[in-house]
Amino acid sequence: MKGIGIIGCGHWGKNYLRVFKESREDIVVSAYDCDQEKLKNVSSRYSWVKISHNIEDILKDELIEAVAISTPATTHYELVKKALLSNKHVLVEKPFTLKSDQAKELVELSEERKLALMVSHTFLYNSAIRQIKRYIDNGECGKIYYLKATRTHLGLIREDVNAFWDLAPHDISIFNYLLGAMPIKVSVVGSQVIREGREDVGFATLFYPHNVIANIHVSWIDSHKEREVSIVAARQRIVFDDLNNLEKIRIFEKGIEVEREISNFGEFQLLLRDGNIVSPKVSDYEPLKKQCEHFLECVEQKKMPLTDGKNGFEIVKILEAFQESLAKNGEPVKVEEGSSYE
Protein backbone atom coordinates (compact mmCIF):
# COMPACT_ATOMS: atom_id res chain seq x y z
CA MET A 1 0.00 0.00 0.00
CA LYS A 2 1.32 3.43 -0.92
CA GLY A 3 -0.06 5.63 1.82
CA ILE A 4 -2.43 6.05 4.74
CA GLY A 5 -4.03 9.13 6.25
CA ILE A 6 -4.56 9.56 9.98
CA ILE A 7 -7.60 11.67 10.78
CA GLY A 8 -7.47 12.78 14.40
CA CYS A 9 -4.11 13.19 16.15
CA GLY A 10 -5.01 12.77 19.80
CA HIS A 11 -3.70 9.92 21.96
CA TRP A 12 -4.78 7.07 19.68
CA GLY A 13 -4.10 9.02 16.50
CA LYS A 14 -0.44 9.39 17.47
CA ASN A 15 -0.29 5.66 18.19
CA TYR A 16 -1.60 4.98 14.68
CA LEU A 17 1.10 7.22 13.20
CA ARG A 18 3.79 5.23 14.97
CA VAL A 19 2.36 1.77 14.37
CA PHE A 20 1.69 2.15 10.65
CA LYS A 21 5.21 3.45 10.06
CA GLU A 22 6.67 0.55 12.05
CA SER A 23 4.58 -1.88 10.00
CA ARG A 24 5.59 -0.47 6.61
CA GLU A 25 8.76 1.65 6.58
CA ASP A 26 8.13 2.85 3.03
CA ILE A 27 4.51 3.88 3.57
CA VAL A 28 3.48 7.51 3.08
CA VAL A 29 1.75 8.78 6.22
CA SER A 30 -0.38 11.91 6.19
CA ALA A 31 -2.08 13.44 9.23
CA TYR A 32 -4.99 15.82 9.79
CA ASP A 33 -6.58 17.29 12.91
CA CYS A 34 -8.85 20.29 13.35
CA ASP A 35 -6.66 21.28 16.33
CA GLN A 36 -3.62 23.08 14.94
CA GLU A 37 -1.64 22.59 18.15
CA LYS A 38 -1.92 18.82 17.80
CA LEU A 39 -0.67 19.07 14.23
CA LYS A 40 2.30 21.13 15.39
CA ASN A 41 3.14 18.49 17.98
CA VAL A 42 2.95 15.77 15.34
CA SER A 43 5.13 17.77 12.96
CA SER A 44 7.82 18.36 15.59
CA ARG A 45 7.80 14.73 16.78
CA TYR A 46 7.47 12.87 13.47
CA SER A 47 9.48 14.48 10.69
CA TRP A 48 8.32 11.87 8.17
CA VAL A 49 4.61 12.73 8.53
CA LYS A 50 2.99 14.84 5.83
CA ILE A 51 0.83 17.44 7.60
CA SER A 52 -2.55 18.28 6.06
CA HIS A 53 -4.44 21.36 7.23
CA ASN A 54 -7.57 20.38 5.31
CA ILE A 55 -9.20 16.95 5.42
CA GLU A 56 -9.90 17.21 1.70
CA ASP A 57 -6.15 17.18 1.05
CA ILE A 58 -6.03 13.63 2.42
CA LEU A 59 -9.20 12.45 0.72
CA LYS A 60 -8.10 13.76 -2.69
CA ASP A 61 -4.52 12.50 -2.41
CA GLU A 62 -4.11 9.57 -4.82
CA LEU A 63 -1.18 8.22 -2.80
CA ILE A 64 -3.47 7.78 0.22
CA GLU A 65 -5.36 4.52 -0.25
CA ALA A 66 -6.78 4.23 3.27
CA VAL A 67 -7.52 6.31 6.35
CA ALA A 68 -7.57 5.62 10.08
CA ILE A 69 -10.18 7.72 11.86
CA SER A 70 -9.52 8.48 15.53
CA THR A 71 -11.94 11.28 16.37
CA PRO A 72 -14.90 11.73 18.77
CA ALA A 73 -17.64 9.14 18.25
CA THR A 74 -20.15 11.77 17.18
CA THR A 75 -18.04 12.47 14.06
CA HIS A 76 -17.54 8.85 12.93
CA TYR A 77 -20.54 8.50 10.65
CA GLU A 78 -19.86 11.62 8.58
CA LEU A 79 -16.11 11.05 8.35
CA VAL A 80 -16.35 7.35 7.44
CA LYS A 81 -18.98 8.10 4.82
CA LYS A 82 -16.89 10.90 3.33
CA ALA A 83 -13.83 8.63 3.19
CA LEU A 84 -15.71 5.76 1.55
CA LEU A 85 -17.22 8.12 -1.03
CA SER A 86 -13.64 9.21 -1.76
CA ASN A 87 -12.78 5.54 -2.39
CA LYS A 88 -10.60 5.15 0.70
CA HIS A 89 -10.43 2.00 2.79
CA VAL A 90 -11.32 2.82 6.39
CA LEU A 91 -10.22 1.83 9.89
CA VAL A 92 -12.33 3.63 12.50
CA GLU A 93 -12.16 3.75 16.30
CA LYS A 94 -14.96 2.28 18.40
CA PRO A 95 -17.82 2.84 18.77
CA PHE A 96 -18.36 2.53 15.02
CA THR A 97 -21.32 4.93 15.00
CA LEU A 98 -23.93 6.06 17.51
CA LYS A 99 -26.87 4.67 15.50
CA SER A 100 -27.22 1.22 13.98
CA ASP A 101 -28.95 2.47 10.84
CA GLN A 102 -25.91 4.66 10.17
CA ALA A 103 -23.61 1.67 10.70
CA LYS A 104 -25.68 -0.43 8.30
CA GLU A 105 -25.54 2.32 5.66
CA LEU A 106 -21.74 2.49 5.91
CA VAL A 107 -21.38 -1.30 5.65
CA GLU A 108 -23.51 -1.32 2.50
CA LEU A 109 -21.51 1.57 1.03
CA SER A 110 -18.20 -0.21 1.68
CA GLU A 111 -19.53 -3.39 0.05
CA GLU A 112 -20.86 -1.48 -2.93
CA ARG A 113 -17.46 0.14 -3.49
CA LYS A 114 -15.49 -3.00 -2.57
CA LEU A 115 -13.57 -1.19 0.17
CA ALA A 116 -12.22 -2.60 3.43
CA LEU A 117 -14.06 -1.28 6.48
CA MET A 118 -12.63 -2.19 9.89
CA VAL A 119 -13.74 -1.14 13.38
CA SER A 120 -11.03 -0.93 16.03
CA HIS A 121 -12.11 -3.62 18.49
CA THR A 122 -8.47 -3.99 19.47
CA PHE A 123 -8.86 -6.73 22.07
CA LEU A 124 -9.74 -9.24 19.37
CA TYR A 125 -6.12 -8.84 18.23
CA ASN A 126 -4.80 -9.38 21.75
CA SER A 127 -2.69 -12.56 22.03
CA ALA A 128 -4.11 -13.40 25.46
CA ILE A 129 -7.74 -13.13 24.33
CA ARG A 130 -7.00 -15.30 21.30
CA GLN A 131 -5.30 -17.87 23.53
CA ILE A 132 -8.35 -17.96 25.82
CA LYS A 133 -10.56 -18.44 22.75
CA ARG A 134 -8.53 -21.54 21.85
CA TYR A 135 -8.93 -22.92 25.39
CA ILE A 136 -12.70 -22.47 25.15
CA ASP A 137 -13.01 -23.91 21.65
CA ASN A 138 -11.02 -27.05 22.43
CA GLY A 139 -13.18 -27.73 25.49
CA GLU A 140 -10.43 -27.55 28.11
CA CYS A 141 -12.44 -25.39 30.51
CA GLY A 142 -15.73 -27.26 30.10
CA LYS A 143 -19.17 -25.70 29.88
CA ILE A 144 -19.12 -21.94 30.41
CA TYR A 145 -21.39 -20.75 33.23
CA TYR A 146 -20.83 -17.00 33.19
CA LEU A 147 -18.40 -14.21 32.34
CA LYS A 148 -17.65 -10.92 34.05
CA ALA A 149 -15.60 -7.87 33.11
CA THR A 150 -14.43 -4.80 35.00
CA ARG A 151 -13.19 -1.71 33.18
CA THR A 152 -12.66 1.20 35.55
CA HIS A 153 -10.44 4.25 35.96
CA LEU A 154 -10.45 7.76 37.38
CA GLY A 155 -10.85 10.56 34.88
CA LEU A 156 -10.60 10.55 31.07
CA ILE A 157 -14.27 11.48 30.91
CA ARG A 158 -15.66 11.75 27.39
CA GLU A 159 -17.68 14.74 26.27
CA ASP A 160 -19.63 12.97 23.53
CA VAL A 161 -20.78 9.62 24.98
CA ASN A 162 -21.45 7.96 28.34
CA ALA A 163 -19.18 5.41 30.05
CA PHE A 164 -21.01 2.48 28.46
CA TRP A 165 -20.43 3.68 24.89
CA ASP A 166 -16.84 4.59 25.75
CA LEU A 167 -15.71 1.48 27.65
CA ALA A 168 -18.16 -1.39 27.16
CA PRO A 169 -17.50 -1.99 23.42
CA HIS A 170 -14.21 -3.63 24.44
CA ASP A 171 -15.87 -6.19 26.69
CA ILE A 172 -18.93 -6.76 24.48
CA SER A 173 -16.61 -7.58 21.58
CA ILE A 174 -14.58 -9.93 23.82
CA PHE A 175 -17.70 -11.73 25.08
CA ASN A 176 -19.16 -12.13 21.57
CA TYR A 177 -15.82 -13.39 20.27
CA LEU A 178 -15.25 -15.91 23.06
CA LEU A 179 -18.82 -17.24 22.95
CA GLY A 180 -19.26 -17.00 19.19
CA ALA A 181 -22.70 -15.48 19.74
CA MET A 182 -24.73 -12.32 20.24
CA PRO A 183 -26.63 -11.67 23.49
CA ILE A 184 -30.37 -12.31 23.38
CA LYS A 185 -31.25 -9.49 25.80
CA VAL A 186 -29.58 -7.03 28.17
CA SER A 187 -30.34 -5.35 31.50
CA VAL A 188 -28.44 -2.16 32.30
CA VAL A 189 -28.36 0.30 35.19
CA GLY A 190 -26.15 3.33 35.65
CA SER A 191 -25.66 6.54 37.58
CA GLN A 192 -24.80 10.11 36.61
CA VAL A 193 -22.51 10.92 39.52
CA ILE A 194 -20.31 13.72 38.19
CA ARG A 195 -22.86 15.54 36.07
CA GLU A 196 -26.29 15.11 34.56
CA GLY A 197 -26.79 13.87 31.05
CA ARG A 198 -24.28 11.01 30.83
CA GLU A 199 -23.78 7.92 32.96
CA ASP A 200 -20.24 7.73 34.32
CA VAL A 201 -20.67 4.45 36.20
CA GLY A 202 -22.85 1.43 35.60
CA PHE A 203 -23.46 -2.31 35.37
CA ALA A 204 -24.70 -4.28 32.38
CA THR A 205 -25.91 -7.87 32.33
CA LEU A 206 -25.98 -9.66 28.99
CA PHE A 207 -27.97 -12.88 28.45
CA TYR A 208 -26.43 -15.21 25.87
CA PRO A 209 -27.71 -18.48 24.35
CA HIS A 210 -27.31 -21.75 26.31
CA ASN A 211 -28.11 -20.01 29.61
CA VAL A 212 -24.80 -18.11 29.74
CA ILE A 213 -24.86 -14.71 31.46
CA ALA A 214 -22.20 -12.01 31.42
CA ASN A 215 -21.71 -8.84 33.43
CA ILE A 216 -19.78 -5.65 32.68
CA HIS A 217 -18.86 -2.98 35.24
CA VAL A 218 -17.71 0.35 33.77
CA SER A 219 -16.65 3.50 35.58
CA TRP A 220 -14.87 6.78 34.97
CA ILE A 221 -14.85 7.59 38.70
CA ASP A 222 -13.11 4.63 40.34
CA SER A 223 -9.65 5.36 41.79
CA HIS A 224 -8.70 1.72 41.21
CA LYS A 225 -7.89 1.20 37.54
CA GLU A 226 -8.92 -2.28 36.48
CA ARG A 227 -9.02 -4.12 33.16
CA GLU A 228 -10.05 -7.69 33.90
CA VAL A 229 -12.20 -10.38 32.29
CA SER A 230 -13.09 -13.67 34.02
CA ILE A 231 -14.62 -16.79 32.52
CA VAL A 232 -16.15 -19.20 35.02
CA ALA A 233 -16.63 -22.69 33.62
CA ALA A 234 -17.22 -26.24 34.79
CA ARG A 235 -13.56 -27.25 35.05
CA GLN A 236 -11.68 -23.96 35.14
CA ARG A 237 -11.84 -20.27 35.92
CA ILE A 238 -9.81 -18.23 33.43
CA VAL A 239 -8.78 -14.67 34.29
CA PHE A 240 -7.40 -12.13 31.81
CA ASP A 241 -5.73 -9.13 33.47
CA ASP A 242 -4.64 -6.59 30.88
CA LEU A 243 -2.69 -4.57 33.46
CA ASN A 244 -0.61 -7.52 34.66
CA ASN A 245 2.41 -7.66 32.36
CA LEU A 246 3.80 -10.79 34.03
CA GLU A 247 0.64 -12.91 34.14
CA LYS A 248 -1.84 -11.84 31.48
CA ILE A 249 -3.72 -15.13 31.88
CA ARG A 250 -4.27 -17.16 35.03
CA ILE A 251 -6.06 -20.49 34.88
CA PHE A 252 -7.53 -21.83 38.10
CA GLU A 253 -8.04 -25.55 37.60
CA LYS A 254 -10.96 -25.65 39.97
CA GLY A 255 -14.61 -26.08 39.14
CA ILE A 256 -17.92 -27.79 39.70
CA GLU A 257 -20.10 -29.73 37.31
CA VAL A 258 -22.89 -32.27 37.26
CA GLU A 259 -21.39 -35.74 36.94
CA ARG A 260 -24.62 -37.66 36.41
CA GLU A 261 -28.33 -37.51 37.12
CA ILE A 262 -29.53 -40.00 39.75
CA SER A 263 -33.32 -39.97 39.50
CA ASN A 264 -36.29 -38.37 37.81
CA PHE A 265 -36.69 -36.01 40.77
CA GLY A 266 -33.79 -33.86 39.64
CA GLU A 267 -31.31 -35.31 42.10
CA PHE A 268 -27.75 -35.22 40.85
CA GLN A 269 -24.18 -35.74 41.91
CA LEU A 270 -21.79 -32.83 41.81
CA LEU A 271 -18.21 -33.33 40.77
CA LEU A 272 -15.84 -30.92 42.50
CA ARG A 273 -12.47 -30.30 40.90
CA ASP A 274 -9.41 -28.85 42.63
CA GLY A 275 -6.11 -28.34 40.86
CA ASN A 276 -3.23 -26.03 40.09
CA ILE A 277 -3.15 -22.35 39.22
CA VAL A 278 -1.43 -22.04 35.86
CA SER A 279 -0.02 -18.91 34.20
CA PRO A 280 0.71 -19.78 30.55
CA LYS A 281 3.18 -17.83 28.47
CA VAL A 282 1.53 -15.20 26.28
CA SER A 283 3.05 -13.42 23.31
CA ASP A 284 3.71 -9.75 24.08
CA TYR A 285 3.08 -8.61 20.51
CA GLU A 286 1.35 -5.21 20.57
CA PRO A 287 -2.39 -5.69 19.81
CA LEU A 288 -2.73 -2.33 18.04
CA LYS A 289 0.18 -3.21 15.76
CA LYS A 290 -1.34 -6.62 15.00
CA GLN A 291 -4.66 -4.92 14.23
CA CYS A 292 -3.06 -2.38 11.89
CA GLU A 293 -1.02 -5.03 10.09
CA HIS A 294 -4.22 -7.03 9.61
CA PHE A 295 -5.89 -3.92 8.17
CA LEU A 296 -3.04 -3.42 5.69
CA GLU A 297 -3.26 -7.08 4.66
CA CYS A 298 -7.01 -6.76 4.12
CA VAL A 299 -6.50 -3.71 1.90
CA GLU A 300 -3.67 -5.26 -0.10
CA GLN A 301 -5.14 -8.77 -0.41
CA LYS A 302 -8.81 -7.75 -0.58
CA LYS A 303 -9.60 -9.81 2.54
CA MET A 304 -12.46 -9.41 5.01
CA PRO A 305 -11.29 -7.90 8.33
CA LEU A 306 -11.89 -9.87 11.51
CA THR A 307 -13.54 -6.81 13.05
CA ASP A 308 -15.33 -5.62 9.94
CA GLY A 309 -18.19 -3.17 9.62
CA LYS A 310 -20.78 -5.87 10.30
CA ASN A 311 -19.01 -6.69 13.55
CA GLY A 312 -19.10 -2.99 14.44
CA PHE A 313 -22.80 -2.85 13.52
CA GLU A 314 -23.56 -5.70 15.93
CA ILE A 315 -21.83 -3.91 18.81
CA VAL A 316 -23.81 -0.72 18.08
CA LYS A 317 -27.06 -2.73 18.12
CA ILE A 318 -26.17 -4.04 21.57
CA LEU A 319 -25.25 -0.58 22.82
CA GLU A 320 -28.61 0.74 21.60
CA ALA A 321 -30.27 -1.97 23.69
CA PHE A 322 -28.07 -0.85 26.63
CA GLN A 323 -29.37 2.68 26.19
CA GLU A 324 -33.00 1.56 26.06
CA SER A 325 -32.61 -0.54 29.21
CA LEU A 326 -30.92 2.40 30.97
CA ALA A 327 -33.90 4.60 30.15
CA LYS A 328 -36.20 1.93 31.62
CA ASN A 329 -34.21 1.64 34.88
CA GLY A 330 -32.74 -1.75 34.08
CA GLU A 331 -35.74 -3.40 32.49
CA PRO A 332 -34.50 -6.25 30.23
CA VAL A 333 -34.45 -5.28 26.55
CA LYS A 334 -34.18 -7.75 23.71
CA VAL A 335 -31.36 -7.30 21.23
CA GLU A 336 -33.32 -6.96 18.02
CA GLU A 337 -33.54 -10.11 15.94
CA GLY A 338 -31.53 -9.94 12.78
CA SER A 339 -28.89 -7.77 14.42
CA SER A 340 -26.21 -10.20 13.27
CA TYR A 341 -26.68 -8.51 9.90
CA GLU A 342 -27.68 -11.51 7.85
Phi and psi in degrees as a GROMACS rama.xvg file:
@    title "Ramachandran Plot"
@    xaxis  label "Phi"
@    yaxis  label "Psi"
@TYPE xy
-74.5333  -50.9254  LYS-2
-155.267  158.788  GLY-3
-135.724  143.308  ILE-4
-107.218  134.36  GLY-5
-103.046  117.853  ILE-6
-106.617  109.305  ILE-7
104.182  112.102  GLY-8
-115.875  37.2602  CYS-9
-78.6131  -151.438  GLY-10
-56.7202  -53.0695  HIS-11
-73.5355  -33.6597  TRP-12
-58.5259  -42.7674  GLY-13
-66.9716  -33.1728  LYS-14
-64.5636  -40.0549  ASN-15
-62.9074  -41.1928  TYR-16
-55.615  -49.4408  LEU-17
-64.561  -49.2479  ARG-18
-66.1929  -42.5199  VAL-19
-65.0898  -37.2967  PHE-20
-68.5219  -37.7764  LYS-21
-66.3184  -31.825  GLU-22
-76.6867  -35.6049  SER-23
-139.099  100.584  ARG-24
-61.4097  -30.7264  GLU-25
-91.8723  4.31491  ASP-26
-74.8032  142.633  ILE-27
-84.4266  126.001  VAL-28
-117.673  123.053  VAL-29
-116.039  148.932  SER-30
-134.48  140.971  ALA-31
-136.55  141.768  TYR-32
-151.488  144.269  ASP-33
-71.6757  -15.6982  CYS-34
-91.6409  110.636  ASP-35
-65.421  -29.4582  GLN-36
-65.3405  -39.2708  GLU-37
-64.4369  -38.5458  LYS-38
-65.6353  -38.2119  LEU-39
-62.9832  -41.5873  LYS-40
-62.668  -41.9592  ASN-41
-63.5239  -43.5291  VAL-42
-62.3737  -39.9811  SER-43
-75.1944  -27.3852  SER-44
-91.2425  -34.4156  ARG-45
-123.058  96.2911  TYR-46
-67.1643  -21.956  SER-47
-86.8117  -2.77758  TRP-48
-85.7912  133.497  VAL-49
-86.3873  116.412  LYS-50
-84.193  130.71  ILE-51
-117.56  127.22  SER-52
-93.8231  -1.31461  HIS-53
-138.874  129.551  ASN-54
-60.4817  -29.1629  ILE-55
-64.0828  -27.8001  GLU-56
-61.3532  -37.9058  ASP-57
-72.9899  -45.4513  ILE-58
-68.9279  -24.3423  LEU-59
-95.829  -7.73622  LYS-60
-75.3303  117.858  ASP-61
-69.3932  -20.3267  GLU-62
-73.6575  -24.7107  LEU-63
-87.5956  109.333  ILE-64
-92.8315  -21.4232  GLU-65
-146.636  160.615  ALA-66
-132.447  149.712  VAL-67
-114.325  121.055  ALA-68
-104.244  115.638  ILE-69
-128.991  73.6638  SER-70
-130.276  172.995  THR-71
-54.7513  146.444  PRO-72
-56.7071  -32.0579  ALA-73
-65.3819  -17.695  THR-74
-97.1853  -9.03304  THR-75
-59.5497  -47.3938  HIS-76
-57.3898  -52.6349  TYR-77
-63.8108  -42.0943  GLU-78
-70.4198  -42.0934  LEU-79
-63.7059  -43.6705  VAL-80
-61.7924  -44.2093  LYS-81
-61.9724  -40.4738  LYS-82
-67.5077  -43.5883  ALA-83
-63.9576  -40.6283  LEU-84
-66.6579  -19.4118  LEU-85
-93.7662  11.6423  SER-86
61.5992  40.1561  ASN-87
-107.465  137.752  LYS-88
-68.7862  150.002  HIS-89
-131.822  132.741  VAL-90
-116.151  123.794  LEU-91
-127.251  142.672  VAL-92
-65.2808  158.756  GLU-93
-82.9863  156.102  LYS-94
-69.4404  148.25  PRO-95
-51.3402  -58.3371  PHE-96
-143.118  178.912  THR-97
-102.508  -0.702835  LEU-98
-139.688  135.974  LYS-99
-68.1036  -31.5674  SER-100
-67.4454  -30.852  ASP-101
-68.4849  -42.493  GLN-102
-60.5752  -43.8624  ALA-103
-62.5023  -41.5786  LYS-104
-60.1074  -42.1885  GLU-105
-69.4337  -37.419  LEU-106
-61.8983  -45.8851  VAL-107
-63.989  -37.4895  GLU-108
-66.3493  -41.856  LEU-109
-65.0821  -38.3351  SER-110
-68.4127  -40.4531  GLU-111
-61.1371  -38.2371  GLU-112
-96.1273  2.92937  ARG-113
56.2295  48.8585  LYS-114
-115.799  143.432  LEU-115
-70.8856  134.081  ALA-116
-131.647  113.484  LEU-117
-121.704  139.81  MET-118
-106.556  137.269  VAL-119
-80.4244  72.9845  SER-120
-93.4393  77.8935  HIS-121
-60.1671  -30.4223  THR-122
-68.2341  -15.7906  PHE-123
-76.877  -5.80663  LEU-124
-108.819  8.92556  TYR-125
-82.6893  128.303  ASN-126
-58.5296  -37.1842  SER-127
-67.5215  -43.4837  ALA-128
-64.1739  -40.1246  ILE-129
-65.9764  -35.6806  ARG-130
-66.5635  -41.8685  GLN-131
-63.2707  -39.2492  ILE-132
-58.0925  -40.0801  LYS-133
-65.9992  -40.0241  ARG-134
-60.2468  -43.1083  TYR-135
-67.0952  -45.8962  ILE-136
-66.8528  -31.872  ASP-137
-87.8216  2.29325  ASN-138
81.7028  9.56122  GLY-139
-60.1185  -38.6032  GLU-140
-86.6794  -12.852  CYS-141
83.8107  -169.176  GLY-142
-61.8834  132.764  LYS-143
-80.9102  130.506  ILE-144
-94.6622  -51.2571  TYR-145
-160.014  165.9  TYR-146
-130.061  152.599  LEU-147
-145.168  148.306  LYS-148
-138.279  142.54  ALA-149
-126.883  126.644  THR-150
-136.967  94.0106  ARG-151
-130.375  154.512  THR-152
-165.155  176.873  HIS-153
-113.968  116.033  LEU-154
97.6842  -159.657  GLY-155
52.8091  47.4018  LEU-156
-82.0791  127.337  ILE-157
-77.7507  149.997  ARG-158
-94.8212  -15.8537  GLU-159
-107.202  -23.0404  ASP-160
-139.277  168.175  VAL-161
-86.4075  179.194  ASN-162
-64.4255  -30.3381  ALA-163
-66.0103  -47.8896  PHE-164
-67.5993  -29.6622  TRP-165
-77.0091  -47.9777  ASP-166
-103.931  -37.9679  LEU-167
-65.7565  -27.2697  ALA-168
-52.5813  -34.5135  PRO-169
-58.1801  -51.9545  HIS-170
-77.0953  -32.173  ASP-171
-61.6739  -45.293  ILE-172
-64.2746  -38.0319  SER-173
-64.4325  -49.0988  ILE-174
-57.712  -49.8806  PHE-175
-59.4663  -40.1818  ASN-176
-67.5436  -47.1413  TYR-177
-66.3169  -38.226  LEU-178
-89.5054  -16.4767  LEU-179
63.955  34.5942  GLY-180
-155.738  163.004  ALA-181
-97.3532  149.651  MET-182
-67.8412  150.561  PRO-183
-83.5079  -39.5227  ILE-184
-152.663  166.707  LYS-185
-137.798  155.066  VAL-186
-134.851  123.529  SER-187
-135.063  133.178  VAL-188
-130.041  149.7  VAL-189
-155.061  172.592  GLY-190
-137.941  143.121  SER-191
-100.738  84.4218  GLN-192
-80.3346  -48.4458  VAL-193
-76.8418  -41.735  ILE-194
-157.956  161.33  ARG-195
-79.8495  150.62  GLU-196
110.811  -30.3046  GLY-197
-142.195  130.764  ARG-198
-69.6067  130.717  GLU-199
-109.896  -2.98327  ASP-200
-149.388  147.079  VAL-201
-179.223  173.223  GLY-202
-133.809  134.396  PHE-203
-125.788  132.819  ALA-204
-112.27  128.569  THR-205
-114.499  132.908  LEU-206
-106.849  114.253  PHE-207
-102.499  165.95  TYR-208
-58.5575  161.818  PRO-209
64.4388  29.9922  HIS-210
62.6939  30.3886  ASN-211
-95.7842  129.455  VAL-212
-114.586  155.678  ILE-213
-141.862  147.181  ALA-214
-129.876  140.552  ASN-215
-125.339  128.256  ILE-216
-111.136  120.777  HIS-217
-120.383  146.884  VAL-218
-161.721  138.164  SER-219
-97.4671  -2.45905  TRP-220
-122.93  19.7247  ILE-221
-100.613  124.18  ASP-222
-69.8766  -13.4844  SER-223
-98.9064  107.459  HIS-224
-73.9727  128.303  LYS-225
-142.03  139.363  GLU-226
-140.29  80.4369  ARG-227
-134.452  140.938  GLU-228
-128.273  131.554  VAL-229
-121.235  140.538  SER-230
-120.008  116.239  ILE-231
-102.314  119.409  VAL-232
-130.83  179.655  ALA-233
-63.2929  -40.0746  ALA-234
-109.304  -15.1386  ARG-235
-148.02  156.642  GLN-236
-116.795  124.752  ARG-237
-110.947  129.08  ILE-238
-120.753  126.358  VAL-239
-107.06  119.631  PHE-240
-118.942  103.108  ASP-241
-68.8501  -18.2494  ASP-242
-93.2784  -4.90399  LEU-243
-97.7065  100.982  ASN-244
-74.2245  -17.0381  ASN-245
-90.3582  -38.0398  LEU-246
-132.095  80.3623  GLU-247
-63.7264  -36.1051  LYS-248
-123.048  133.626  ILE-249
-125.357  132.076  ARG-250
-115.098  116.447  ILE-251
-95.8583  109.422  PHE-252
-81.9106  58.7873  GLU-253
-132.296  143.77  LYS-254
-174.47  -178.938  GLY-255
-144.898  134.114  ILE-256
-150.105  162.598  GLU-257
-79.1833  121.856  VAL-258
-81.6983  -45.8048  GLU-259
-164.417  152.566  ARG-260
-85.5434  138.277  GLU-261
-96.0972  -42.8294  ILE-262
-144.239  178.876  SER-263
-76.9851  -6.01213  ASN-264
-90.8593  14.4643  PHE-265
80.3361  12.315  GLY-266
-74.9172  147.276  GLU-267
-153.598  163.383  PHE-268
-107.383  129.514  GLN-269
-94.0911  137.284  LEU-270
-106.168  112.143  LEU-271
-91.4278  136.184  LEU-272
-118.494  139.072  ARG-273
-140.017  124.382  ASP-274
-149.837  -156.318  GLY-275
-79.6273  166.296  ASN-276
-107.271  118.271  ILE-277
-112.569  139.316  VAL-278
-122.749  90.1916  SER-279
-69.9981  153.493  PRO-280
-68.9647  137.533  LYS-281
-126.681  135.512  VAL-282
-60.484  137.766  SER-283
-97.1783  22.2849  ASP-284
-61.9312  132.762  TYR-285
-64.442  120.886  GLU-286
-57.8373  -41.1944  PRO-287
-62.9027  -38.5905  LEU-288
-66.4911  -41.836  LYS-289
-61.957  -40.8436  LYS-290
-62.7234  -46.2839  GLN-291
-67.7983  -36.833  CYS-292
-65.7778  -37.5701  GLU-293
-64.1118  -40.5  HIS-294
-60.7633  -45.9492  PHE-295
-61.6966  -41.289  LEU-296
-62.3185  -40.9351  GLU-297
-64.6583  -38.721  CYS-298
-66.768  -48.5368  VAL-299
-72.9173  -33.7954  GLU-300
-106.786  6.7702  GLN-301
53.4693  47.2944  LYS-302
-99.1481  161.678  LYS-303
-86.7334  124.897  MET-304
-64.0073  148.627  PRO-305
-58.682  -47.5065  LEU-306
-103.458  69.3809  THR-307
-79.7796  -174.617  ASP-308
-62.3041  -34.4684  GLY-309
-65.8321  -38.3555  LYS-310
-62.2042  -43.148  ASN-311
-63.5292  -38.645  GLY-312
-59.9215  -44.0188  PHE-313
-61.4321  -41.0937  GLU-314
-64.9364  -39.7911  ILE-315
-63.965  -39.5315  VAL-316
-60.0357  -40.8316  LYS-317
-67.556  -41.5745  ILE-318
-65.1072  -33.8717  LEU-319
-64.3101  -39.0494  GLU-320
-66.2025  -37.7117  ALA-321
-54.1676  -49.8793  PHE-322
-63.1191  -39.0825  GLN-323
-66.5287  -41.9897  GLU-324
-66.4199  -38.4154  SER-325
-57.1041  -45.8569  LEU-326
-65.6766  -22.3802  ALA-327
-103.493  21.7335  LYS-328
55.7344  41.9243  ASN-329
93.1215  0.394299  GLY-330
-58.49  133.525  GLU-331
-58.8598  137.824  PRO-332
-127.303  129.074  VAL-333
-69.7845  140.97  LYS-334
-80.8605  120.496  VAL-335
-50.2897  132.996  GLU-336
-61.7296  143.518  GLU-337
87.5947  3.35647  GLY-338
-73.5699  -7.17292  SER-339
-79.8363  6.0778  SER-340
60.426  53.7062  TYR-341
